[in-house]
Amino acid sequence: MVKTVSCPHCGKSVPWTPDSRWRPFCSERCRLIDLGDWLEERHRLGETLDTAPDPAPREDEVAQVRH
């Protein structure tokens, strides 16, 4: 059984095979529309949810850096 995915632009089913030249897109048109959206900054990567500060260095680690 061939795995299928939905085209990110139009939602059409796309077989996930080496013969699907534009995968995960169904066509070059959908791929170029998506690329244009990225170039026009209509898509953005989400912020990192890990906002916890790094732990303070231990005294022995600080001493090693000084020497």
PDB file of N, H, CA, C and O in Angstrom:
ATOM      1  N   MET A   1       0.843  -1.181   0.000  1.00  0.00           N
ATOM      2  CA  MET A   1       0.000   0.000   0.000  1.00  0.00           C
ATOM      3  C   MET A   1       0.890   1.246   0.000  1.00  0.00           C
ATOM      4  O   MET A   1       1.840   1.337   0.778  1.00  0.00           O
ATOM      5  N   VAL A   2       0.579   2.195  -0.867  1.00  0.00           N
ATOM      6  H   VAL A   2      -0.193   2.121  -1.499  1.00  0.00           H
ATOM      7  CA  VAL A   2       1.349   3.425  -1.009  1.00  0.00           C
ATOM      8  C   VAL A   2       0.821   4.467  -0.027  1.00  0.00           C
ATOM      9  O   VAL A   2      -0.383   4.703   0.065  1.00  0.00           O
ATOM     10  N   LYS A   3       1.741   5.078   0.698  1.00  0.00           N
ATOM     11  H   LYS A   3       2.719   4.886   0.623  1.00  0.00           H
ATOM     12  CA  LYS A   3       1.348   6.139   1.630  1.00  0.00           C
ATOM     13  C   LYS A   3       1.000   7.388   0.826  1.00  0.00           C
ATOM     14  O   LYS A   3       1.676   7.712  -0.151  1.00  0.00           O
ATOM     15  N   THR A   4      -0.047   8.083   1.235  1.00  0.00           N
ATOM     16  H   THR A   4      -0.596   7.820   2.029  1.00  0.00           H
ATOM     17  CA  THR A   4      -0.426   9.331   0.595  1.00  0.00           C
ATOM     18  C   THR A   4      -0.421  10.450   1.631  1.00  0.00           C
ATOM     19  O   THR A   4      -0.691  10.231   2.812  1.00  0.00           O
ATOM     20  N   VAL A   5      -0.111  11.639   1.165  1.00  0.00           N
ATOM     21  H   VAL A   5       0.108  11.817   0.205  1.00  0.00           H
ATOM     22  CA  VAL A   5      -0.128  12.837   2.007  1.00  0.00           C
ATOM     23  C   VAL A   5      -0.987  13.879   1.308  1.00  0.00           C
ATOM     24  O   VAL A   5      -1.250  13.776   0.110  1.00  0.00           O
ATOM     25  N   SER A   6      -1.414  14.864   2.048  1.00  0.00           N
ATOM     26  H   SER A   6      -1.200  14.948   3.021  1.00  0.00           H
ATOM     27  CA  SER A   6      -2.192  15.959   1.468  1.00  0.00           C
ATOM     28  C   SER A   6      -1.257  17.073   1.031  1.00  0.00           C
ATOM     29  O   SER A   6      -0.330  17.438   1.753  1.00  0.00           O
ATOM     30  N   CYS A   7      -1.504  17.607  -0.150  1.00  0.00           N
ATOM     31  H   CYS A   7      -2.257  17.310  -0.737  1.00  0.00           H
ATOM     32  CA  CYS A   7      -0.725  18.744  -0.632  1.00  0.00           C
ATOM     33  C   CYS A   7      -0.911  19.894   0.364  1.00  0.00           C
ATOM     34  O   CYS A   7      -2.043  20.239   0.702  1.00  0.00           O
ATOM     35  N   PRO A   8       0.198  20.491   0.837  1.00  0.00           N
ATOM     36  CA  PRO A   8       0.079  21.578   1.818  1.00  0.00           C
ATOM     37  C   PRO A   8      -0.682  22.797   1.299  1.00  0.00           C
ATOM     38  O   PRO A   8      -1.206  23.584   2.088  1.00  0.00           O
ATOM     39  N   HIS A   9      -0.745  22.956  -0.020  1.00  0.00           N
ATOM     40  H   HIS A   9      -0.319  22.317  -0.661  1.00  0.00           H
ATOM     41  CA  HIS A   9      -1.428  24.139  -0.551  1.00  0.00           C
ATOM     42  C   HIS A   9      -2.909  23.883  -0.844  1.00  0.00           C
ATOM     43  O   HIS A   9      -3.776  24.622  -0.378  1.00  0.00           O
ATOM     44  N   CYS A  10      -3.192  22.824  -1.624  1.00  0.00           N
ATOM     45  H   CYS A  10      -2.488  22.224  -2.002  1.00  0.00           H
ATOM     46  CA  CYS A  10      -4.574  22.633  -2.068  1.00  0.00           C
ATOM     47  C   CYS A  10      -5.285  21.455  -1.399  1.00  0.00           C
ATOM     48  O   CYS A  10      -6.506  21.338  -1.496  1.00  0.00           O
ATOM     49  N   GLY A  11      -4.537  20.585  -0.725  1.00  0.00           N
ATOM     50  H   GLY A  11      -3.545  20.680  -0.647  1.00  0.00           H
ATOM     51  CA  GLY A  11      -5.147  19.471  -0.019  1.00  0.00           C
ATOM     52  C   GLY A  11      -5.341  18.215  -0.849  1.00  0.00           C
ATOM     53  O   GLY A  11      -5.826  17.211  -0.328  1.00  0.00           O
ATOM     54  N   LYS A  12      -4.976  18.241  -2.126  1.00  0.00           N
ATOM     55  H   LYS A  12      -4.581  19.057  -2.549  1.00  0.00           H
ATOM     56  CA  LYS A  12      -5.111  17.065  -2.986  1.00  0.00           C
ATOM     57  C   LYS A  12      -4.214  15.938  -2.469  1.00  0.00           C
ATOM     58  O   LYS A  12      -3.117  16.200  -1.976  1.00  0.00           O
ATOM     59  N   SER A  13      -4.671  14.689  -2.578  1.00  0.00           N
ATOM     60  H   SER A  13      -5.562  14.476  -2.979  1.00  0.00           H
ATOM     61  CA  SER A  13      -3.881  13.535  -2.146  1.00  0.00           C
ATOM     62  C   SER A  13      -2.695  13.334  -3.084  1.00  0.00           C
ATOM     63  O   SER A  13      -2.837  13.368  -4.306  1.00  0.00           O
ATOM     64  N   VAL A  14      -1.523  13.123  -2.485  1.00  0.00           N
ATOM     65  H   VAL A  14      -1.408  13.096  -1.492  1.00  0.00           H
ATOM     66  CA  VAL A  14      -0.294  12.925  -3.245  1.00  0.00           C
ATOM     67  C   VAL A  14       0.341  11.626  -2.784  1.00  0.00           C
ATOM     68  O   VAL A  14       0.602  11.466  -1.592  1.00  0.00           O
ATOM     69  N   PRO A  15       0.601  10.684  -3.700  1.00  0.00           N
ATOM     70  CA  PRO A  15       1.288   9.457  -3.291  1.00  0.00           C
ATOM     71  C   PRO A  15       2.732   9.772  -2.913  1.00  0.00           C
ATOM     72  O   PRO A  15       3.412  10.518  -3.618  1.00  0.00           O
ATOM     73  N   TRP A  16       3.196   9.208  -1.812  1.00  0.00           N
ATOM     74  H   TRP A  16       2.643   8.602  -1.241  1.00  0.00           H
ATOM     75  CA  TRP A  16       4.559   9.464  -1.334  1.00  0.00           C
ATOM     76  C   TRP A  16       5.483   8.420  -1.959  1.00  0.00           C
ATOM     77  O   TRP A  16       5.864   7.443  -1.315  1.00  0.00           O
ATOM     78  N   THR A  17       5.838   8.647  -3.231  1.00  0.00           N
ATOM     79  H   THR A  17       5.528   9.441  -3.755  1.00  0.00           H
ATOM     80  CA  THR A  17       6.711   7.747  -3.970  1.00  0.00           C
ATOM     81  C   THR A  17       7.745   8.578  -4.717  1.00  0.00           C
ATOM     82  O   THR A  17       7.546   9.778  -4.909  1.00  0.00           O
ATOM     83  N   PRO A  18       8.845   7.963  -5.141  1.00  0.00           N
ATOM     84  CA  PRO A  18       9.843   8.704  -5.925  1.00  0.00           C
ATOM     85  C   PRO A  18       9.274   9.269  -7.231  1.00  0.00           C
ATOM     86  O   PRO A  18       9.823  10.224  -7.779  1.00  0.00           O
ATOM     87  N   ASP A  19       8.185   8.690  -7.730  1.00  0.00           N
ATOM     88  H   ASP A  19       7.739   7.914  -7.284  1.00  0.00           H
ATOM     89  CA  ASP A  19       7.564   9.190  -8.957  1.00  0.00           C
ATOM     90  C   ASP A  19       6.813  10.502  -8.749  1.00  0.00           C
ATOM     91  O   ASP A  19       6.515  11.199  -9.719  1.00  0.00           O
ATOM     92  N   SER A  20       6.508  10.846  -7.516  1.00  0.00           N
ATOM     93  H   SER A  20       6.750  10.280  -6.728  1.00  0.00           H
ATOM     94  CA  SER A  20       5.808  12.110  -7.215  1.00  0.00           C
ATOM     95  C   SER A  20       6.858  13.211  -7.157  1.00  0.00           C
ATOM     96  O   SER A  20       7.430  13.493  -6.104  1.00  0.00           O
ATOM     97  N   ARG A  21       7.094  13.814  -8.288  1.00  0.00           N
ATOM     98  H   ARG A  21       6.629  13.585  -9.143  1.00  0.00           H
ATOM     99  CA  ARG A  21       8.201  14.754  -8.450  1.00  0.00           C
ATOM    100  C   ARG A  21       8.146  15.947  -7.495  1.00  0.00           C
ATOM    101  O   ARG A  21       9.191  16.410  -7.037  1.00  0.00           O
ATOM    102  N   TRP A  22       6.977  16.440  -7.194  1.00  0.00           N
ATOM    103  H   TRP A  22       6.128  16.064  -7.566  1.00  0.00           H
ATOM    104  CA  TRP A  22       6.850  17.679  -6.415  1.00  0.00           C
ATOM    105  C   TRP A  22       6.452  17.421  -4.967  1.00  0.00           C
ATOM    106  O   TRP A  22       6.082  18.359  -4.260  1.00  0.00           O
ATOM    107  N   ARG A  23       6.518  16.172  -4.509  1.00  0.00           N
ATOM    108  H   ARG A  23       6.819  15.411  -5.083  1.00  0.00           H
ATOM    109  CA  ARG A  23       6.049  15.848  -3.160  1.00  0.00           C
ATOM    110  C   ARG A  23       6.689  16.744  -2.120  1.00  0.00           C
ATOM    111  O   ARG A  23       7.874  17.041  -2.270  1.00  0.00           O
ATOM    112  N   PRO A  24       6.033  17.186  -1.115  1.00  0.00           N
ATOM    113  CA  PRO A  24       4.683  16.834  -0.714  1.00  0.00           C
ATOM    114  C   PRO A  24       3.606  17.595  -1.487  1.00  0.00           C
ATOM    115  O   PRO A  24       2.419  17.435  -1.203  1.00  0.00           O
ATOM    116  N   PHE A  25       4.001  18.417  -2.456  1.00  0.00           N
ATOM    117  H   PHE A  25       4.966  18.546  -2.686  1.00  0.00           H
ATOM    118  CA  PHE A  25       3.021  19.161  -3.247  1.00  0.00           C
ATOM    119  C   PHE A  25       2.524  18.296  -4.396  1.00  0.00           C
ATOM    120  O   PHE A  25       3.207  17.363  -4.820  1.00  0.00           O
ATOM    121  N   CYS A  26       1.346  18.605  -4.894  1.00  0.00           N
ATOM    122  H   CYS A  26       0.791  19.362  -4.549  1.00  0.00           H
ATOM    123  CA  CYS A  26       0.768  17.816  -5.992  1.00  0.00           C
ATOM    124  C   CYS A  26       1.303  18.267  -7.345  1.00  0.00           C
ATOM    125  O   CYS A  26       1.243  17.514  -8.318  1.00  0.00           O
ATOM    126  N   SER A  27       1.825  19.489  -7.414  1.00  0.00           N
ATOM    127  H   SER A  27       1.874  20.100  -6.624  1.00  0.00           H
ATOM    128  CA  SER A  27       2.286  20.014  -8.701  1.00  0.00           C
ATOM    129  C   SER A  27       3.322  21.107  -8.474  1.00  0.00           C
ATOM    130  O   SER A  27       3.491  21.609  -7.362  1.00  0.00           O
ATOM    131  N   GLU A  28       4.003  21.459  -9.546  1.00  0.00           N
ATOM    132  H   GLU A  28       3.865  21.051 -10.448  1.00  0.00           H
ATOM    133  CA  GLU A  28       4.962  22.561  -9.473  1.00  0.00           C
ATOM    134  C   GLU A  28       4.243  23.860  -9.119  1.00  0.00           C
ATOM    135  O   GLU A  28       4.788  24.695  -8.397  1.00  0.00           O
ATOM    136  N   ARG A  29       3.036  24.030  -9.620  1.00  0.00           N
ATOM    137  H   ARG A  29       2.594  23.352 -10.207  1.00  0.00           H
ATOM    138  CA  ARG A  29       2.256  25.238  -9.335  1.00  0.00           C
ATOM    139  C   ARG A  29       2.057  25.421  -7.826  1.00  0.00           C
ATOM    140  O   ARG A  29       2.307  26.501  -7.291  1.00  0.00           O
ATOM    141  N   CYS A  30       1.606  24.359  -7.142  1.00  0.00           N
ATOM    142  H   CYS A  30       1.403  23.481  -7.577  1.00  0.00           H
ATOM    143  CA  CYS A  30       1.392  24.454  -5.697  1.00  0.00           C
ATOM    144  C   CYS A  30       2.711  24.703  -4.966  1.00  0.00           C
ATOM    145  O   CYS A  30       2.750  25.450  -3.989  1.00  0.00           O
ATOM    146  N   ARG A  31       3.778  24.086  -5.433  1.00  0.00           N
ATOM    147  H   ARG A  31       3.747  23.480  -6.227  1.00  0.00           H
ATOM    148  CA  ARG A  31       5.092  24.285  -4.811  1.00  0.00           C
ATOM    149  C   ARG A  31       5.533  25.738  -4.939  1.00  0.00           C
ATOM    150  O   ARG A  31       6.028  26.324  -3.976  1.00  0.00           O
ATOM    151  N   LEU A  32       5.356  26.324  -6.129  1.00  0.00           N
ATOM    152  H   LEU A  32       4.954  25.848  -6.911  1.00  0.00           H
ATOM    153  CA  LEU A  32       5.767  27.709  -6.344  1.00  0.00           C
ATOM    154  C   LEU A  32       4.886  28.699  -5.587  1.00  0.00           C
ATOM    155  O   LEU A  32       5.378  29.720  -5.108  1.00  0.00           O
ATOM    156  N   ILE A  33       3.617  28.414  -5.476  1.00  0.00           N
ATOM    157  H   ILE A  33       3.217  27.584  -5.866  1.00  0.00           H
ATOM    158  CA  ILE A  33       2.730  29.275  -4.681  1.00  0.00           C
ATOM    159  C   ILE A  33       3.190  29.280  -3.230  1.00  0.00           C
ATOM    160  O   ILE A  33       3.249  30.338  -2.603  1.00  0.00           O
ATOM    161  N   ASP A  34       3.517  28.100  -2.685  1.00  0.00           N
ATOM    162  H   ASP A  34       3.469  27.240  -3.194  1.00  0.00           H
ATOM    163  CA  ASP A  34       3.990  28.010  -1.308  1.00  0.00           C
ATOM    164  C   ASP A  34       5.319  28.751  -1.139  1.00  0.00           C
ATOM    165  O   ASP A  34       5.510  29.469  -0.158  1.00  0.00           O
ATOM    166  N   LEU A  35       6.226  28.578  -2.087  1.00  0.00           N
ATOM    167  H   LEU A  35       6.071  27.995  -2.884  1.00  0.00           H
ATOM    168  CA  LEU A  35       7.509  29.287  -2.022  1.00  0.00           C
ATOM    169  C   LEU A  35       7.284  30.798  -2.022  1.00  0.00           C
ATOM    170  O   LEU A  35       7.915  31.523  -1.252  1.00  0.00           O
ATOM    171  N   GLY A  36       6.390  31.268  -2.880  1.00  0.00           N
ATOM    172  H   GLY A  36       5.877  30.680  -3.505  1.00  0.00           H
ATOM    173  CA  GLY A  36       6.067  32.699  -2.909  1.00  0.00           C
ATOM    174  C   GLY A  36       5.512  33.191  -1.585  1.00  0.00           C
ATOM    175  O   GLY A  36       5.814  34.305  -1.157  1.00  0.00           O
ATOM    176  N   ASP A  37       4.695  32.360  -0.930  1.00  0.00           N
ATOM    177  H   ASP A  37       4.450  31.455  -1.278  1.00  0.00           H
ATOM    178  CA  ASP A  37       4.151  32.735   0.382  1.00  0.00           C
ATOM    179  C   ASP A  37       5.274  32.899   1.401  1.00  0.00           C
ATOM    180  O   ASP A  37       5.241  33.818   2.219  1.00  0.00           O
ATOM    181  N   TRP A  38       6.272  32.007   1.353  1.00  0.00           N
ATOM    182  H   TRP A  38       6.298  31.261   0.688  1.00  0.00           H
ATOM    183  CA  TRP A  38       7.410  32.139   2.269  1.00  0.00           C
ATOM    184  C   TRP A  38       8.202  33.402   1.952  1.00  0.00           C
ATOM    185  O   TRP A  38       8.607  34.124   2.863  1.00  0.00           O
ATOM    186  N   LEU A  39       8.423  33.671   0.677  1.00  0.00           N
ATOM    187  H   LEU A  39       8.094  33.085  -0.063  1.00  0.00           H
ATOM    188  CA  LEU A  39       9.198  34.851   0.289  1.00  0.00           C
ATOM    189  C   LEU A  39       8.482  36.152   0.651  1.00  0.00           C
ATOM    190  O   LEU A  39       9.128  37.152   0.961  1.00  0.00           O
ATOM    191  N   GLU A  40       7.167  36.137   0.610  1.00  0.00           N
ATOM    192  H   GLU A  40       6.642  35.324   0.358  1.00  0.00           H
ATOM    193  CA  GLU A  40       6.371  37.312   0.981  1.00  0.00           C
ATOM    194  C   GLU A  40       6.125  37.378   2.489  1.00  0.00           C
ATOM    195  O   GLU A  40       5.412  38.261   2.967  1.00  0.00           O
ATOM    196  N   GLU A  41       6.718  36.440   3.236  1.00  0.00           N
ATOM    197  H   GLU A  41       7.296  35.723   2.847  1.00  0.00           H
ATOM    198  CA  GLU A  41       6.608  36.349   4.698  1.00  0.00           C
ATOM    199  C   GLU A  41       5.173  36.143   5.168  1.00  0.00           C
ATOM    200  O   GLU A  41       4.773  36.669   6.206  1.00  0.00           O
ATOM    201  N   ARG A  42       4.402  35.378   4.403  1.00  0.00           N
ATOM    202  H   ARG A  42       4.727  34.951   3.559  1.00  0.00           H
ATOM    203  CA  ARG A  42       3.057  35.003   4.834  1.00  0.00           C
ATOM    204  C   ARG A  42       3.098  33.786   5.752  1.00  0.00           C
ATOM    205  O   ARG A  42       2.143  33.510   6.479  1.00  0.00           O
ATOM    206  N   HIS A  43       4.214  33.062   5.710  1.00  0.00           N
ATOM    207  H   HIS A  43       4.990  33.286   5.119  1.00  0.00           H
ATOM    208  CA  HIS A  43       4.443  31.935   6.617  1.00  0.00           C
ATOM    209  C   HIS A  43       5.573  32.328   7.557  1.00  0.00           C
ATOM    210  O   HIS A  43       6.490  33.056   7.175  1.00  0.00           O
ATOM    211  N   ARG A  44       5.497  31.841   8.785  1.00  0.00           N
ATOM    212  H   ARG A  44       4.752  31.250   9.095  1.00  0.00           H
ATOM    213  CA  ARG A  44       6.568  32.099   9.758  1.00  0.00           C
ATOM    214  C   ARG A  44       6.753  30.867  10.615  1.00  0.00           C
ATOM    215  O   ARG A  44       5.808  30.119  10.864  1.00  0.00           O
ATOM    216  N   LEU A  45       7.974  30.665  11.061  1.00  0.00           N
ATOM    217  H   LEU A  45       8.742  31.273  10.858  1.00  0.00           H
ATOM    218  CA  LEU A  45       8.247  29.589  12.004  1.00  0.00           C
ATOM    219  C   LEU A  45       7.802  30.046  13.377  1.00  0.00           C
ATOM    220  O   LEU A  45       7.939  31.218  13.725  1.00  0.00           O
ATOM    221  N   GLY A  46       7.271  29.123  14.154  1.00  0.00           N
ATOM    222  H   GLY A  46       7.159  28.170  13.871  1.00  0.00           H
ATOM    223  CA  GLY A  46       6.803  29.455  15.495  1.00  0.00           C
ATOM    224  C   GLY A  46       7.956  29.745  16.441  1.00  0.00           C
ATOM    225  O   GLY A  46       9.102  29.374  16.186  1.00  0.00           O
ATOM    226  N   GLU A  47       7.631  30.410  17.530  1.00  0.00           N
ATOM    227  H   GLU A  47       6.700  30.711  17.737  1.00  0.00           H
ATOM    228  CA  GLU A  47       8.630  30.697  18.552  1.00  0.00           C
ATOM    229  C   GLU A  47       8.964  29.433  19.319  1.00  0.00           C
ATOM    230  O   GLU A  47       8.143  28.523  19.434  1.00  0.00           O
ATOM    231  N   THR A  48      10.162  29.390  19.834  1.00  0.00           N
ATOM    232  H   THR A  48      10.829  30.129  19.740  1.00  0.00           H
ATOM    233  CA  THR A  48      10.567  28.275  20.669  1.00  0.00           C
ATOM    234  C   THR A  48       9.842  28.381  21.995  1.00  0.00           C
ATOM    235  O   THR A  48       9.823  29.445  22.614  1.00  0.00           O
ATOM    236  N   LEU A  49       9.253  27.296  22.430  1.00  0.00           N
ATOM    237  H   LEU A  49       9.268  26.432  21.927  1.00  0.00           H
ATOM    238  CA  LEU A  49       8.506  27.305  23.680  1.00  0.00           C
ATOM    239  C   LEU A  49       9.414  27.169  24.895  1.00  0.00           C
ATOM    240  O   LEU A  49       9.004  27.477  26.014  1.00  0.00           O
ATOM    241  N   ASP A  50      10.633  26.712  24.685  1.00  0.00           N
ATOM    242  H   ASP A  50      10.966  26.462  23.776  1.00  0.00           H
ATOM    243  CA  ASP A  50      11.570  26.528  25.789  1.00  0.00           C
ATOM    244  C   ASP A  50      12.214  27.874  26.120  1.00  0.00           C
ATOM    245  O   ASP A  50      13.257  28.223  25.567  1.00  0.00           O
ATOM    246  N   THR A  51      11.596  28.619  27.014  1.00  0.00           N
ATOM    247  H   THR A  51      10.749  28.336  27.464  1.00  0.00           H
ATOM    248  CA  THR A  51      12.108  29.943  27.371  1.00  0.00           C
ATOM    249  C   THR A  51      12.787  29.953  28.726  1.00  0.00           C
ATOM    250  O   THR A  51      13.116  31.017  29.249  1.00  0.00           O
ATOM    251  N   ALA A  52      13.001  28.770  29.303  1.00  0.00           N
ATOM    252  H   ALA A  52      12.733  27.905  28.878  1.00  0.00           H
ATOM    253  CA  ALA A  52      13.672  28.696  30.601  1.00  0.00           C
ATOM    254  C   ALA A  52      15.128  29.119  30.434  1.00  0.00           C
ATOM    255  O   ALA A  52      15.792  28.681  29.494  1.00  0.00           O
ATOM    256  N   PRO A  53      15.631  29.963  31.329  1.00  0.00           N
ATOM    257  CA  PRO A  53      17.028  30.391  31.228  1.00  0.00           C
ATOM    258  C   PRO A  53      17.974  29.231  31.511  1.00  0.00           C
ATOM    259  O   PRO A  53      17.625  28.277  32.207  1.00  0.00           O
ATOM    260  N   ASP A  54      19.165  29.332  30.963  1.00  0.00           N
ATOM    261  H   ASP A  54      19.448  30.107  30.398  1.00  0.00           H
ATOM    262  CA  ASP A  54      20.178  28.325  31.249  1.00  0.00           C
ATOM    263  C   ASP A  54      20.533  28.392  32.725  1.00  0.00           C
ATOM    264  O   ASP A  54      20.546  29.478  33.304  1.00  0.00           O
ATOM    265  N   PRO A  55      20.823  27.244  33.351  1.00  0.00           N
ATOM    266  CA  PRO A  55      21.191  27.273  34.762  1.00  0.00           C
ATOM    267  C   PRO A  55      22.519  28.016  34.952  1.00  0.00           C
ATOM    268  O   PRO A  55      23.390  27.991  34.083  1.00  0.00           O
ATOM    269  N   ALA A  56      22.648  28.659  36.079  1.00  0.00           N
ATOM    270  H   ALA A  56      21.940  28.679  36.785  1.00  0.00           H
ATOM    271  CA  ALA A  56      23.887  29.382  36.386  1.00  0.00           C
ATOM    272  C   ALA A  56      25.035  28.381  36.496  1.00  0.00           C
ATOM    273  O   ALA A  56      24.843  27.270  36.989  1.00  0.00           O
ATOM    274  N   PRO A  57      26.242  28.774  36.035  1.00  0.00           N
ATOM    275  CA  PRO A  57      27.374  27.847  36.136  1.00  0.00           C
ATOM    276  C   PRO A  57      27.756  27.604  37.591  1.00  0.00           C
ATOM    277  O   PRO A  57      27.625  28.479  38.448  1.00  0.00           O
ATOM    278  N   ARG A  58      28.231  26.395  37.840  1.00  0.00           N
ATOM    279  H   ARG A  58      28.338  25.685  37.144  1.00  0.00           H
ATOM    280  CA  ARG A  58      28.686  26.066  39.187  1.00  0.00           C
ATOM    281  C   ARG A  58      30.019  26.759  39.449  1.00  0.00           C
ATOM    282  O   ARG A  58      30.726  27.130  38.512  1.00  0.00           O
ATOM    283  N   GLU A  59      30.362  26.932  40.738  1.00  0.00           N
ATOM    284  H   GLU A  59      29.787  26.631  41.499  1.00  0.00           H
ATOM    285  CA  GLU A  59      31.600  27.613  41.113  1.00  0.00           C
ATOM    286  C   GLU A  59      32.828  26.923  40.526  1.00  0.00           C
ATOM    287  O   GLU A  59      33.761  27.594  40.086  1.00  0.00           O
ATOM    288  N   ASP A  60      32.839  25.585  40.514  1.00  0.00           N
ATOM    289  H   ASP A  60      32.081  25.039  40.871  1.00  0.00           H
ATOM    290  CA  ASP A  60      34.003  24.882  39.979  1.00  0.00           C
ATOM    291  C   ASP A  60      34.134  25.094  38.464  1.00  0.00           C
ATOM    292  O   ASP A  60      35.248  25.094  37.940  1.00  0.00           O
ATOM    293  N   GLU A  61      33.026  25.271  37.764  1.00  0.00           N
ATOM    294  H   GLU A  61      32.121  25.271  38.190  1.00  0.00           H
ATOM    295  CA  GLU A  61      33.075  25.553  36.334  1.00  0.00           C
ATOM    296  C   GLU A  61      33.620  26.955  36.085  1.00  0.00           C
ATOM    297  O   GLU A  61      34.395  27.161  35.152  1.00  0.00           O
ATOM    298  N   VAL A  62      33.221  27.919  36.911  1.00  0.00           N
ATOM    299  H   VAL A  62      32.591  27.751  37.670  1.00  0.00           H
ATOM    300  CA  VAL A  62      33.702  29.293  36.787  1.00  0.00           C
ATOM    301  C   VAL A  62      35.200  29.336  37.056  1.00  0.00           C
ATOM    302  O   VAL A  62      35.934  30.034  36.357  1.00  0.00           O
ATOM    303  N   ALA A  63      35.660  28.599  38.061  1.00  0.00           N
ATOM    304  H   ALA A  63      35.064  28.032  38.629  1.00  0.00           H
ATOM    305  CA  ALA A  63      37.079  28.573  38.409  1.00  0.00           C
ATOM    306  C   ALA A  63      37.908  28.008  37.254  1.00  0.00           C
ATOM    307  O   ALA A  63      39.013  28.492  37.008  1.00  0.00           O
ATOM    308  N   GLN A  64      37.407  27.005  36.543  1.00  0.00           N
ATOM    309  H   GLN A  64      36.509  26.612  36.742  1.00  0.00           H
ATOM    310  CA  GLN A  64      38.127  26.414  35.415  1.00  0.00           C
ATOM    311  C   GLN A  64      38.266  27.413  34.272  1.00  0.00           C
ATOM    312  O   GLN A  64      39.284  27.416  33.580  1.00  0.00           O
ATOM    313  N   VAL A  65      37.283  28.241  34.069  1.00  0.00           N
ATOM    314  H   VAL A  65      36.456  28.238  34.632  1.00  0.00           H
ATOM    315  CA  VAL A  65      37.327  29.222  32.992  1.00  0.00           C
ATOM    316  C   VAL A  65      38.349  30.298  33.299  1.00  0.00           C
ATOM    317  O   VAL A  65      39.013  30.787  32.385  1.00  0.00           O
ATOM    318  N   ARG A  66      38.496  30.680  34.549  1.00  0.00           N
ATOM    319  H   ARG A  66      37.957  30.283  35.292  1.00  0.00           H
ATOM    320  CA  ARG A  66      39.432  31.734  34.946  1.00  0.00           C
ATOM    321  C   ARG A  66      40.882  31.300  34.793  1.00  0.00           C
ATOM    322  O   ARG A  66      41.753  32.146  34.589  1.00  0.00           O
ATOM    323  N   HIS A  67      41.164  30.016  34.885  1.00  0.00           N
ATOM    324  H   HIS A  67      40.457  29.329  35.050  1.00  0.00           H
ATOM    325  CA  HIS A  67      42.560  29.546  34.828  1.00  0.00           C
ATOM    326  C   HIS A  67      42.946  29.162  33.469  1.00  0.00           C
ATOM    327  O   HIS A  67      44.083  28.745  33.245  1.00  0.00           O
TER     328      HIS A  67
END
